[in-house]
Amino acid sequence: MTLATIIDCDPGHDDVMAILLGARTTDLRAITTVHGNASLEQTTRNARQTVEFAGLTHIPIAAGMAAPLVQAPSYAPEAHGVTGLDGPTLAPPTVPLVPQHAVDYLLAQSRQIADLTLVPVGPLTNIAAALKQDPGFAGRVKQMSIMGGSLTFGNRTPAAEFNIWADPDAAQVVFRSGIPIKLVGLNVTLQVVASPTIRAHIRSLPSTTARHVADILEFYSTQPGNSGAMHDPLAVAALIDPSILTFEPMYVTVETHGSITRGMTLCDGRHLGPDFRALRHRVRGETPNAEVAVAVDAARFWELFLDVLATYP
């Protein structure tokens, strides 16, 4: 049975790849946008341009939160350019937006769609705002596959990955919600990179969509603030092919106040072995609230993604 999904995103080059993958492998009911890689106005424009060049204009798009719950917004032009999607030449979008705010739209969809799966691949502000507005939202969401955080180091700071750093207060609300979570972090996503060989293969595909994807990845892979890592589409892959990612249950909490570690995801794996064997008999650790990705099969991901991309016009 195909998963009914909503992708919550801040497009973003790799967000585009998540949309393209999710639209072909899940029952993608909507795209909701949030501040993050660029302003909300720009990320929403990028989402609209994506559905237009890929022939996905039947998918509704709702614009959401323009700023984090507490702090001022901060963007990522060093990774994605000023527009959040620098590189390709795309026509101005014409597809209309859903008239509802994304938070209200998420709440409404959660009441209408049984077994709704959320795929948040940007800052978690929309999801946290929905939980705050309606605590019953958590019970109506089957699961979430989140791109964010890391078991190792960050990319925005030594401690913090960008999506979590951009709104750590929202992330803490989400991890405390009780919704079943798969967490796909930098420790695995940085191992899946759009190499020159991959980019050349994509450019050779006979479709307009593939040409735009090649242009997107060319810019994304050559920016000083990026490596061409497929962060966001791996959160989709986690739902559709269990051979791509390996997960371990852990308790995840977010540092919201640290002057050096704000935005860090602290993943408690003290119940695991063998590295933690010495602790297992002395420290139970917190009860897990997430499945955290610990290994990835990059070749299998690219096999899936390229097969899917070849289906686009």
C-alpha positions as protocol buffer text, in pm:
chain_id: "A"
residue {
  index: 1
  type: MET
  ca { x: 0 y: 0 z: 0 }
}
residue {
  index: 2
  type: THR
  ca { x: 147 y: 336 z: -107 }
}
residue {
  index: 3
  type: LEU
  ca { x: 222 y: 576 z: 176 }
}
residue {
  index: 4
  type: ALA
  ca { x: 19 y: 897 z: 188 }
}
residue {
  index: 5
  type: THR
  ca { x: 277 y: 1169 z: 246 }
}
residue {
  index: 6
  type: ILE
  ca { x: 322 y: 1543 z: 282 }
}
residue {
  index: 7
  type: ILE
  ca { x: 670 y: 1685 z: 226 }
}
residue {
  index: 8
  type: ASP
  ca { x: 742 y: 1987 z: 448 }
}
residue {
  index: 9
  type: CYS
  ca { x: 1041 y: 2165 z: 300 }
}
residue {
  index: 10
  type: ASP
  ca { x: 1248 y: 2477 z: 234 }
}
residue {
  index: 11
  type: PRO
  ca { x: 1362 y: 2430 z: -130 }
}
residue {
  index: 12
  type: GLY
  ca { x: 1672 y: 2415 z: -157 }
}
residue {
  index: 13
  type: HIS
  ca { x: 1848 y: 2203 z: -419 }
}
residue {
  index: 14
  type: ASP
  ca { x: 1826 y: 1875 z: -228 }
}
residue {
  index: 15
  type: ASP
  ca { x: 1464 y: 1951 z: -132 }
}
residue {
  index: 16
  type: VAL
  ca { x: 1386 y: 1945 z: -503 }
}
residue {
  index: 17
  type: MET
  ca { x: 1533 y: 1595 z: -523 }
}
residue {
  index: 18
  type: ALA
  ca { x: 1314 y: 1487 z: -229 }
}
residue {
  index: 19
  type: ILE
  ca { x: 1003 y: 1618 z: -406 }
}
residue {
  index: 20
  type: LEU
  ca { x: 1092 y: 1440 z: -731 }
}
residue {
  index: 21
  type: LEU
  ca { x: 1157 y: 1112 z: -548 }
}
residue {
  index: 22
  type: GLY
  ca { x: 854 y: 1139 z: -321 }
}
residue {
  index: 23
  type: ALA
  ca { x: 615 y: 1224 z: -602 }
}
residue {
  index: 24
  type: ARG
  ca { x: 693 y: 899 z: -784 }
}
residue {
  index: 25
  type: THR
  ca { x: 736 y: 657 z: -492 }
}
residue {
  index: 26
  type: THR
  ca { x: 468 y: 774 z: -246 }
}
residue {
  index: 27
  type: ASP
  ca { x: 116 y: 914 z: -267 }
}
residue {
  index: 28
  type: LEU
  ca { x: 237 y: 1273 z: -226 }
}
residue {
  index: 29
  type: ARG
  ca { x: -71 y: 1466 z: -115 }
}
residue {
  index: 30
  type: ALA
  ca { x: 88 y: 1809 z: -67 }
}
residue {
  index: 31
  type: ILE
  ca { x: 401 y: 2019 z: -27 }
}
residue {
  index: 32
  type: THR
  ca { x: 421 y: 2266 z: 260 }
}
residue {
  index: 33
  type: THR
  ca { x: 693 y: 2529 z: 269 }
}
residue {
  index: 34
  type: VAL
  ca { x: 885 y: 2693 z: 551 }
}
residue {
  index: 35
  type: HIS
  ca { x: 1167 y: 2942 z: 605 }
}
residue {
  index: 36
  type: GLY
  ca { x: 1515 y: 2790 z: 594 }
}
residue {
  index: 37
  type: ASN
  ca { x: 1752 y: 2774 z: 300 }
}
residue {
  index: 38
  type: ALA
  ca { x: 1601 y: 3109 z: 194 }
}
residue {
  index: 39
  type: SER
  ca { x: 1307 y: 3328 z: 292 }
}
residue {
  index: 40
  type: LEU
  ca { x: 960 y: 3175 z: 295 }
}
residue {
  index: 41
  type: GLU
  ca { x: 867 y: 3380 z: -12 }
}
residue {
  index: 42
  type: GLN
  ca { x: 1164 y: 3236 z: -201 }
}
residue {
  index: 43
  type: THR
  ca { x: 1134 y: 2874 z: -82 }
}
residue {
  index: 44
  type: THR
  ca { x: 767 y: 2880 z: -181 }
}
residue {
  index: 45
  type: ARG
  ca { x: 856 y: 3016 z: -525 }
}
residue {
  index: 46
  type: ASN
  ca { x: 1114 y: 2738 z: -560 }
}
residue {
  index: 47
  type: ALA
  ca { x: 856 y: 2471 z: -472 }
}
residue {
  index: 48
  type: ARG
  ca { x: 616 y: 2614 z: -730 }
}
residue {
  index: 49
  type: GLN
  ca { x: 888 y: 2616 z: -996 }
}
residue {
  index: 50
  type: THR
  ca { x: 975 y: 2255 z: -913 }
}
residue {
  index: 51
  type: VAL
  ca { x: 624 y: 2119 z: -964 }
}
residue {
  index: 52
  type: GLU
  ca { x: 598 y: 2312 z: -1288 }
}
residue {
  index: 53
  type: PHE
  ca { x: 918 y: 2191 z: -1452 }
}
residue {
  index: 54
  type: ALA
  ca { x: 851 y: 1832 z: -1338 }
}
residue {
  index: 55
  type: GLY
  ca { x: 487 y: 1817 z: -1442 }
}
residue {
  index: 56
  type: LEU
  ca { x: 363 y: 1783 z: -1084 }
}
residue {
  index: 57
  type: THR
  ca { x: 123 y: 2077 z: -1075 }
}
residue {
  index: 58
  type: HIS
  ca { x: -156 y: 1856 z: -939 }
}
residue {
  index: 59
  type: ILE
  ca { x: 23 y: 1854 z: -600 }
}
residue {
  index: 60
  type: PRO
  ca { x: -107 y: 2134 z: -373 }
}
residue {
  index: 61
  type: ILE
  ca { x: 146 y: 2374 z: -220 }
}
residue {
  index: 62
  type: ALA
  ca { x: 80 y: 2567 z: 102 }
}
residue {
  index: 63
  type: ALA
  ca { x: 311 y: 2835 z: 242 }
}
residue {
  index: 64
  type: GLY
  ca { x: 386 y: 2819 z: 613 }
}
residue {
  index: 65
  type: MET
  ca { x: 598 y: 2978 z: 883 }
}
residue {
  index: 66
  type: ALA
  ca { x: 827 y: 3264 z: 778 }
}
residue {
  index: 67
  type: ALA
  ca { x: 1035 y: 3262 z: 1097 }
}
residue {
  index: 68
  type: PRO
  ca { x: 1133 y: 3027 z: 1381 }
}
residue {
  index: 69
  type: LEU
  ca { x: 924 y: 2995 z: 1697 }
}
residue {
  index: 70
  type: VAL
  ca { x: 1159 y: 3210 z: 1906 }
}
residue {
  index: 71
  type: GLN
  ca { x: 1460 y: 3346 z: 1718 }
}
residue {
  index: 72
  type: ALA
  ca { x: 1500 y: 3550 z: 1400 }
}
residue {
  index: 73
  type: PRO
  ca { x: 1529 y: 3359 z: 1070 }
}
residue {
  index: 74
  type: SER
  ca { x: 1869 y: 3280 z: 922 }
}
residue {
  index: 75
  type: TYR
  ca { x: 1927 y: 3149 z: 571 }
}
residue {
  index: 76
  type: ALA
  ca { x: 2191 y: 2945 z: 383 }
}
residue {
  index: 77
  type: PRO
  ca { x: 2307 y: 3138 z: 73 }
}
residue {
  index: 78
  type: GLU
  ca { x: 2654 y: 2985 z: 104 }
}
residue {
  index: 79
  type: ALA
  ca { x: 2503 y: 2646 z: 18 }
}
residue {
  index: 80
  type: HIS
  ca { x: 2202 y: 2729 z: -201 }
}
residue {
  index: 81
  type: GLY
  ca { x: 2262 y: 3079 z: -334 }
}
residue {
  index: 82
  type: VAL
  ca { x: 2058 y: 3391 z: -271 }
}
residue {
  index: 83
  type: THR
  ca { x: 1737 y: 3244 z: -413 }
}
residue {
  index: 84
  type: GLY
  ca { x: 1777 y: 2909 z: -237 }
}
residue {
  index: 85
  type: LEU
  ca { x: 1779 y: 2744 z: -580 }
}
residue {
  index: 86
  type: ASP
  ca { x: 2053 y: 2921 z: -774 }
}
residue {
  index: 87
  type: GLY
  ca { x: 2188 y: 2755 z: -1088 }
}
residue {
  index: 88
  type: PRO
  ca { x: 1906 y: 2653 z: -1321 }
}
residue {
  index: 89
  type: THR
  ca { x: 1712 y: 2896 z: -1538 }
}
residue {
  index: 90
  type: LEU
  ca { x: 1347 y: 2835 z: -1451 }
}
residue {
  index: 91
  type: ALA
  ca { x: 1038 y: 3017 z: -1572 }
}
residue {
  index: 92
  type: PRO
  ca { x: 846 y: 3231 z: -1322 }
}
residue {
  index: 93
  type: PRO
  ca { x: 586 y: 3007 z: -1158 }
}
residue {
  index: 94
  type: THR
  ca { x: 217 y: 3037 z: -1230 }
}
residue {
  index: 95
  type: VAL
  ca { x: 71 y: 2749 z: -1026 }
}
residue {
  index: 96
  type: PRO
  ca { x: -151 y: 2888 z: -745 }
}
residue {
  index: 97
  type: LEU
  ca { x: -97 y: 2825 z: -378 }
}
residue {
  index: 98
  type: VAL
  ca { x: -345 y: 2669 z: -139 }
}
residue {
  index: 99
  type: PRO
  ca { x: -522 y: 2965 z: 28 }
}
residue {
  index: 100
  type: GLN
  ca { x: -473 y: 2817 z: 377 }
}
residue {
  index: 101
  type: HIS
  ca { x: -162 y: 2871 z: 587 }
}
residue {
  index: 102
  type: ALA
  ca { x: 48 y: 2554 z: 583 }
}
residue {
  index: 103
  type: VAL
  ca { x: -6 y: 2490 z: 956 }
}
residue {
  index: 104
  type: ASP
  ca { x: -385 y: 2501 z: 915 }
}
residue {
  index: 105
  type: TYR
  ca { x: -354 y: 2290 z: 601 }
}
residue {
  index: 106
  type: LEU
  ca { x: -146 y: 2026 z: 780 }
}
residue {
  index: 107
  type: LEU
  ca { x: -403 y: 2009 z: 1058 }
}
residue {
  index: 108
  type: ALA
  ca { x: -688 y: 1976 z: 811 }
}
residue {
  index: 109
  type: GLN
  ca { x: -509 y: 1707 z: 609 }
}
residue {
  index: 110
  type: SER
  ca { x: -431 y: 1509 z: 924 }
}
residue {
  index: 111
  type: ARG
  ca { x: -805 y: 1486 z: 988 }
}
residue {
  index: 112
  type: GLN
  ca { x: -882 y: 1377 z: 633 }
}
residue {
  index: 113
  type: ILE
  ca { x: -596 y: 1136 z: 554 }
}
residue {
  index: 114
  type: ALA
  ca { x: -571 y: 811 z: 746 }
}
residue {
  index: 115
  type: ASP
  ca { x: -214 y: 701 z: 827 }
}
residue {
  index: 116
  type: LEU
  ca { x: -56 y: 1029 z: 717 }
}
residue {
  index: 117
  type: THR
  ca { x: 324 y: 1026 z: 693 }
}
residue {
  index: 118
  type: LEU
  ca { x: 511 y: 1356 z: 718 }
}
residue {
  index: 119
  type: VAL
  ca { x: 850 y: 1410 z: 554 }
}
residue {
  index: 120
  type: PRO
  ca { x: 999 y: 1727 z: 709 }
}
residue {
  index: 121
  type: VAL
  ca { x: 1325 y: 1814 z: 535 }
}
residue {
  index: 122
  type: GLY
  ca { x: 1362 y: 2176 z: 649 }
}
residue {
  index: 123
  type: PRO
  ca { x: 1337 y: 2355 z: 982 }
}
residue {
  index: 124
  type: LEU
  ca { x: 1060 y: 2199 z: 1190 }
}
residue {
  index: 125
  type: THR
  ca { x: 866 y: 2520 z: 1256 }
}
residue {
  index: 126
  type: ASN
  ca { x: 548 y: 2421 z: 1069 }
}
residue {
  index: 127
  type: ILE
  ca { x: 526 y: 2085 z: 1244 }
}
residue {
  index: 128
  type: ALA
  ca { x: 588 y: 2233 z: 1588 }
}
residue {
  index: 129
  type: ALA
  ca { x: 333 y: 2509 z: 1528 }
}
residue {
  index: 130
  type: ALA
  ca { x: 74 y: 2248 z: 1429 }
}
residue {
  index: 131
  type: LEU
  ca { x: 147 y: 2050 z: 1748 }
}
residue {
  index: 132
  type: LYS
  ca { x: 114 y: 2364 z: 1959 }
}
residue {
  index: 133
  type: GLN
  ca { x: -209 y: 2469 z: 1791 }
}
residue {
  index: 134
  type: ASP
  ca { x: -368 y: 2124 z: 1816 }
}
residue {
  index: 135
  type: PRO
  ca { x: -206 y: 1866 z: 2048 }
}
residue {
  index: 136
  type: GLY
  ca { x: -428 y: 1602 z: 1889 }
}
residue {
  index: 137
  type: PHE
  ca { x: -225 y: 1641 z: 1569 }
}
residue {
  index: 138
  type: ALA
  ca { x: 38 y: 1402 z: 1709 }
}
residue {
  index: 139
  type: GLY
  ca { x: -215 y: 1120 z: 1736 }
}
residue {
  index: 140
  type: ARG
  ca { x: -328 y: 1165 z: 1376 }
}
residue {
  index: 141
  type: VAL
  ca { x: 20 y: 1135 z: 1220 }
}
residue {
  index: 142
  type: LYS
  ca { x: 137 y: 781 z: 1152 }
}
residue {
  index: 143
  type: GLN
  ca { x: 509 y: 866 z: 1137 }
}
residue {
  index: 144
  type: MET
  ca { x: 767 y: 1122 z: 1033 }
}
residue {
  index: 145
  type: SER
  ca { x: 1087 y: 1081 z: 837 }
}
residue {
  index: 146
  type: ILE
  ca { x: 1300 y: 1383 z: 922 }
}
residue {
  index: 147
  type: MET
  ca { x: 1617 y: 1505 z: 757 }
}
residue {
  index: 148
  type: GLY
  ca { x: 1809 y: 1679 z: 1031 }
}
residue {
  index: 149
  type: GLY
  ca { x: 2068 y: 1653 z: 1302 }
}
residue {
  index: 150
  type: SER
  ca { x: 2370 y: 1428 z: 1319 }
}
residue {
  index: 151
  type: LEU
  ca { x: 2530 y: 1156 z: 1525 }
}
residue {
  index: 152
  type: THR
  ca { x: 2866 y: 1322 z: 1465 }
}
residue {
  index: 153
  type: PHE
  ca { x: 2938 y: 1682 z: 1369 }
}
residue {
  index: 154
  type: GLY
  ca { x: 2723 y: 1959 z: 1223 }
}
residue {
  index: 155
  type: ASN
  ca { x: 2741 y: 2168 z: 908 }
}
residue {
  index: 156
  type: ARG
  ca { x: 2611 y: 2505 z: 1033 }
}
residue {
  index: 157
  type: THR
  ca { x: 2832 y: 2485 z: 1343 }
}
residue {
  index: 158
  type: PRO
  ca { x: 3068 y: 2214 z: 1464 }
}
residue {
  index: 159
  type: ALA
  ca { x: 2781 y: 2082 z: 1677 }
}
residue {
  index: 160
  type: ALA
  ca { x: 2465 y: 2154 z: 1477 }
}
residue {
  index: 161
  type: GLU
  ca { x: 2311 y: 2059 z: 1144 }
}
residue {
  index: 162
  type: PHE
  ca { x: 2134 y: 2347 z: 966 }
}
residue {
  index: 163
  type: ASN
  ca { x: 1769 y: 2233 z: 978 }
}
residue {
  index: 164
  type: ILE
  ca { x: 1777 y: 2177 z: 1354 }
}
residue {
  index: 165
  type: TRP
  ca { x: 1996 y: 2483 z: 1419 }
}
residue {
  index: 166
  type: ALA
  ca { x: 1752 y: 2703 z: 1223 }
}
residue {
  index: 167
  type: ASP
  ca { x: 1478 y: 2635 z: 1480 }
}
residue {
  index: 168
  type: PRO
  ca { x: 1595 y: 2422 z: 1773 }
}
residue {
  index: 169
  type: ASP
  ca { x: 1291 y: 2515 z: 1982 }
}
residue {
  index: 170
  type: ALA
  ca { x: 1062 y: 2369 z: 1716 }
}
residue {
  index: 171
  type: ALA
  ca { x: 1277 y: 2058 z: 1688 }
}
residue {
  index: 172
  type: GLN
  ca { x: 1251 y: 1999 z: 2061 }
}
residue {
  index: 173
  type: VAL
  ca { x: 871 y: 2021 z: 2042 }
}
residue {
  index: 174
  type: VAL
  ca { x: 869 y: 1766 z: 1760 }
}
residue {
  index: 175
  type: PHE
  ca { x: 1099 y: 1516 z: 1931 }
}
residue {
  index: 176
  type: ARG
  ca { x: 884 y: 1534 z: 2245 }
}
residue {
  index: 177
  type: SER
  ca { x: 558 y: 1484 z: 2050 }
}
residue {
  index: 178
  type: GLY
  ca { x: 541 y: 1105 z: 2066 }
}
residue {
  index: 179
  type: ILE
  ca { x: 504 y: 1072 z: 1688 }
}
residue {
  index: 180
  type: PRO
  ca { x: 715 y: 779 z: 1559 }
}
residue {
  index: 181
  type: ILE
  ca { x: 1026 y: 933 z: 1401 }
}
residue {
  index: 182
  type: LYS
  ca { x: 1292 y: 823 z: 1159 }
}
residue {
  index: 183
  type: LEU
  ca { x: 1588 y: 1063 z: 1178 }
}
residue {
  index: 184
  type: VAL
  ca { x: 1823 y: 1086 z: 880 }
}
residue {
  index: 185
  type: GLY
  ca { x: 2124 y: 1296 z: 974 }
}
residue {
  index: 186
  type: LEU
  ca { x: 2453 y: 1421 z: 834 }
}
residue {
  index: 187
  type: ASN
  ca { x: 2640 y: 1113 z: 954 }
}
residue {
  index: 188
  type: VAL
  ca { x: 2473 y: 923 z: 666 }
}
residue {
  index: 189
  type: THR
  ca { x: 2371 y: 1192 z: 417 }
}
residue {
  index: 190
  type: LEU
  ca { x: 2725 y: 1317 z: 366 }
}
residue {
  index: 191
  type: GLN
  ca { x: 2812 y: 972 z: 232 }
}
residue {
  index: 192
  type: VAL
  ca { x: 2572 y: 1008 z: -64 }
}
residue {
  index: 193
  type: VAL
  ca { x: 2711 y: 1268 z: -303 }
}
residue {
  index: 194
  type: ALA
  ca { x: 2622 y: 1373 z: -659 }
}
residue {
  index: 195
  type: SER
  ca { x: 2962 y: 1296 z: -812 }
}
residue {
  index: 196
  type: PRO
  ca { x: 3066 y: 1423 z: -1158 }
}
residue {
  index: 197
  type: THR
  ca { x: 2986 y: 1077 z: -1295 }
}
residue {
  index: 198
  type: ILE
  ca { x: 2634 y: 1087 z: -1149 }
}
residue {
  index: 199
  type: ARG
  ca { x: 2577 y: 1440 z: -1278 }
}
residue {
  index: 200
  type: ALA
  ca { x: 2695 y: 1343 z: -1627 }
}
residue {
  index: 201
  type: HIS
  ca { x: 2459 y: 1046 z: -1628 }
}
residue {
  index: 202
  type: ILE
  ca { x: 2166 y: 1268 z: -1530 }
}
residue {
  index: 203
  type: ARG
  ca { x: 2253 y: 1523 z: -1800 }
}
residue {
  index: 204
  type: SER
  ca { x: 2251 y: 1243 z: -2058 }
}
residue {
  index: 205
  type: LEU
  ca { x: 1888 y: 1153 z: -1983 }
}
residue {
  index: 206
  type: PRO
  ca { x: 1657 y: 1270 z: -2264 }
}
residue {
  index: 207
  type: SER
  ca { x: 1419 y: 1490 z: -2065 }
}
residue {
  index: 208
  type: THR
  ca { x: 1370 y: 1853 z: -1971 }
}
residue {
  index: 209
  type: THR
  ca { x: 1333 y: 1754 z: -1606 }
}
residue {
  index: 210
  type: ALA
  ca { x: 1668 y: 1574 z: -1608 }
}
residue {
  index: 211
  type: ARG
  ca { x: 1835 y: 1877 z: -1765 }
}
residue {
  index: 212
  type: HIS
  ca { x: 1702 y: 2101 z: -1488 }
}
residue {
  index: 213
  type: VAL
  ca { x: 1812 y: 1846 z: -1225 }
}
residue {
  index: 214
  type: ALA
  ca { x: 2160 y: 1838 z: -1380 }
}
residue {
  index: 215
  type: ASP
  ca { x: 2180 y: 2219 z: -1365 }
}
residue {
  index: 216
  type: ILE
  ca { x: 2057 y: 2216 z: -1005 }
}
residue {
  index: 217
  type: LEU
  ca { x: 2314 y: 1955 z: -900 }
}
residue {
  index: 218
  type: GLU
  ca { x: 2596 y: 2126 z: -1089 }
}
residue {
  index: 219
  type: PHE
  ca { x: 2549 y: 2443 z: -884 }
}
residue {
  index: 220
  type: TYR
  ca { x: 2478 y: 2256 z: -563 }
}
residue {
  index: 221
  type: SER
  ca { x: 2784 y: 2034 z: -591 }
}
residue {
  index: 222
  type: THR
  ca { x: 3031 y: 2315 z: -660 }
}
residue {
  index: 223
  type: GLN
  ca { x: 2935 y: 2566 z: -390 }
}
residue {
  index: 224
  type: PRO
  ca { x: 3195 y: 2619 z: -115 }
}
residue {
  index: 225
  type: GLY
  ca { x: 2923 y: 2562 z: 146 }
}
residue {
  index: 226
  type: ASN
  ca { x: 2814 y: 2230 z: 0 }
}
residue {
  index: 227
  type: SER
  ca { x: 2931 y: 1894 z: -128 }
}
residue {
  index: 228
  type: GLY
  ca { x: 2640 y: 1781 z: -340 }
}
residue {
  index: 229
  type: ALA
  ca { x: 2512 y: 1558 z: -60 }
}
residue {
  index: 230
  type: MET
  ca { x: 2165 y: 1412 z: -105 }
}
residue {
  index: 231
  type: HIS
  ca { x: 2042 y: 1506 z: 242 }
}
residue {
  index: 232
  type: ASP
  ca { x: 1669 y: 1546 z: 185 }
}
residue {
  index: 233
  type: PRO
  ca { x: 1584 y: 1269 z: -63 }
}
residue {
  index: 234
  type: LEU
  ca { x: 1731 y: 1018 z: 181 }
}
residue {
  index: 235
  type: ALA
  ca { x: 1443 y: 1099 z: 418 }
}
residue {
  index: 236
  type: VAL
  ca { x: 1209 y: 984 z: 141 }
}
residue {
  index: 237
  type: ALA
  ca { x: 1423 y: 680 z: 63 }
}
residue {
  index: 238
  type: ALA
  ca { x: 1403 y: 578 z: 429 }
}
residue {
  index: 239
  type: LEU
  ca { x: 1030 y: 520 z: 386 }
}
residue {
  index: 240
  type: ILE
  ca { x: 1029 y: 328 z: 60 }
}
residue {
  index: 241
  type: ASP
  ca { x: 1336 y: 102 z: 56 }
}
residue {
  index: 242
  type: PRO
  ca { x: 1460 y: -50 z: 384 }
}
residue {
  index: 243
  type: SER
  ca { x: 1778 y: -171 z: 212 }
}
residue {
  index: 244
  type: ILE
  ca { x: 1914 y: 184 z: 178 }
}
residue {
  index: 245
  type: LEU
  ca { x: 1942 y: 292 z: 543 }
}
residue {
  index: 246
  type: THR
  ca { x: 2011 y: 113 z: 871 }
}
residue {
  index: 247
  type: PHE
  ca { x: 1847 y: 252 z: 1186 }
}
residue {
  index: 248
  type: GLU
  ca { x: 1900 y: 212 z: 1560 }
}
residue {
  index: 249
  type: PRO
  ca { x: 1652 y: 322 z: 1830 }
}
residue {
  index: 250
  type: MET
  ca { x: 1777 y: 616 z: 2036 }
}
residue {
  index: 251
  type: TYR
  ca { x: 1649 y: 895 z: 2256 }
}
residue {
  index: 252
  type: VAL
  ca { x: 1700 y: 1226 z: 2074 }
}
residue {
  index: 253
  type: THR
  ca { x: 1691 y: 1565 z: 2242 }
}
residue {
  index: 254
  type: VAL
  ca { x: 1791 y: 1908 z: 2113 }
}
residue {
  index: 255
  type: GLU
  ca { x: 2014 y: 2169 z: 2274 }
}
residue {
  index: 256
  type: THR
  ca { x: 1815 y: 2493 z: 2262 }
}
residue {
  index: 257
  type: HIS
  ca { x: 2024 y: 2730 z: 2474 }
}
residue {
  index: 258
  type: GLY
  ca { x: 2393 y: 2637 z: 2452 }
}
residue {
  index: 259
  type: SER
  ca { x: 2616 y: 2920 z: 2336 }
}
residue {
  index: 260
  type: ILE
  ca { x: 2834 y: 2670 z: 2149 }
}
residue {
  index: 261
  type: THR
  ca { x: 2604 y: 2370 z: 2104 }
}
residue {
  index: 262
  type: ARG
  ca { x: 2264 y: 2529 z: 2023 }
}
residue {
  index: 263
  type: GLY
  ca { x: 2089 y: 2312 z: 1766 }
}
residue {
  index: 264
  type: MET
  ca { x: 2285 y: 1999 z: 1848 }
}
residue {
  index: 265
  type: THR
  ca { x: 2094 y: 1670 z: 1842 }
}
residue {
  index: 266
  type: LEU
  ca { x: 2203 y: 1462 z: 2138 }
}
residue {
  index: 267
  type: CYS
  ca { x: 2133 y: 1099 z: 2047 }
}
residue {
  index: 268
  type: ASP
  ca { x: 2142 y: 869 z: 2349 }
}
residue {
  index: 269
  type: GLY
  ca { x: 2268 y: 530 z: 2238 }
}
residue {
  index: 270
  type: ARG
  ca { x: 2391 y: 406 z: 2573 }
}
residue {
  index: 271
  type: HIS
  ca { x: 2168 y: 100 z: 2548 }
}
residue {
  index: 272
  type: LEU
  ca { x: 2350 y: -13 z: 2234 }
}
residue {
  index: 273
  type: GLY
  ca { x: 2665 y: -222 z: 2194 }
}
residue {
  index: 274
  type: PRO
  ca { x: 2941 y: -307 z: 2139 }
}
residue {
  index: 275
  type: ASP
  ca { x: 3089 y: 42 z: 2179 }
}
residue {
  index: 276
  type: PHE
  ca { x: 2864 y: 101 z: 2479 }
}
residue {
  index: 277
  type: ARG
  ca { x: 2905 y: -248 z: 2628 }
}
residue {
  index: 278
  type: ALA
  ca { x: 3088 y: -117 z: 2933 }
}
residue {
  index: 279
  type: LEU
  ca { x: 2797 y: 114 z: 3006 }
}
residue {
  index: 280
  type: ARG
  ca { x: 2512 y: -125 z: 2938 }
}
residue {
  index: 281
  type: HIS
  ca { x: 2521 y: -281 z: 3282 }
}
residue {
  index: 282
  type: ARG
  ca { x: 2540 y: 54 z: 3461 }
}
residue {
  index: 283
  type: VAL
  ca { x: 2344 y: 306 z: 3251 }
}
residue {
  index: 284
  type: ARG
  ca { x: 2007 y: 230 z: 3096 }
}
residue {
  index: 285
  type: GLY
  ca { x: 1984 y: 553 z: 2898 }
}
residue {
  index: 286
  type: GLU
  ca { x: 1660 y: 728 z: 2807 }
}
residue {
  index: 287
  type: THR
  ca { x: 1373 y: 542 z: 2642 }
}
residue {
  index: 288
  type: PRO
  ca { x: 1417 y: 580 z: 2263 }
}
residue {
  index: 289
  type: ASN
  ca { x: 1190 y: 829 z: 2086 }
}
residue {
  index: 290
  type: ALA
  ca { x: 1335 y: 791 z: 1735 }
}
residue {
  index: 291
  type: GLU
  ca { x: 1496 y: 552 z: 1490 }
}
residue {
  index: 292
  type: VAL
  ca { x: 1828 y: 711 z: 1400 }
}
residue {
  index: 293
  type: ALA
  ca { x: 2007 y: 631 z: 1073 }
}
residue {
  index: 294
  type: VAL
  ca { x: 2354 y: 486 z: 1136 }
}
residue {
  index: 295
  type: ALA
  ca { x: 2454 y: 345 z: 794 }
}
residue {
  index: 296
  type: VAL
  ca { x: 2365 y: 398 z: 427 }
}
residue {
  index: 297
  type: ASP
  ca { x: 2403 y: 213 z: 98 }
}
residue {
  index: 298
  type: ALA
  ca { x: 2488 y: 497 z: -140 }
}
residue {
  index: 299
  type: ALA
  ca { x: 2494 y: 280 z: -452 }
}
residue {
  index: 300
  type: ARG
  ca { x: 2144 y: 150 z: -380 }
}
residue {
  index: 301
  type: PHE
  ca { x: 2016 y: 506 z: -330 }
}
residue {
  index: 302
  type: TRP
  ca { x: 2152 y: 621 z: -664 }
}
residue {
  index: 303
  type: GLU
  ca { x: 2007 y: 316 z: -837 }
}
residue {
  index: 304
  type: LEU
  ca { x: 1664 y: 407 z: -701 }
}
residue {
  index: 305
  type: PHE
  ca { x: 1691 y: 781 z: -768 }
}
residue {
  index: 306
  type: LEU
  ca { x: 1815 y: 746 z: -1126 }
}
residue {
  index: 307
  type: ASP
  ca { x: 1544 y: 492 z: -1206 }
}
residue {
  index: 308
  type: VAL
  ca { x: 1282 y: 734 z: -1074 }
}
residue {
  index: 309
  type: LEU
  ca { x: 1429 y: 1037 z: -1251 }
}
residue {
  index: 310
  type: ALA
  ca { x: 1415 y: 851 z: -1582 }
}
residue {
  index: 311
  type: THR
  ca { x: 1034 y: 843 z: -1553 }
}
residue {
  index: 312
  type: TYR
  ca { x: 1000 y: 1223 z: -1568 }
}
residue {
  index: 313
  type: PRO
  ca { x: 906 y: 1414 z: -1885 }
}
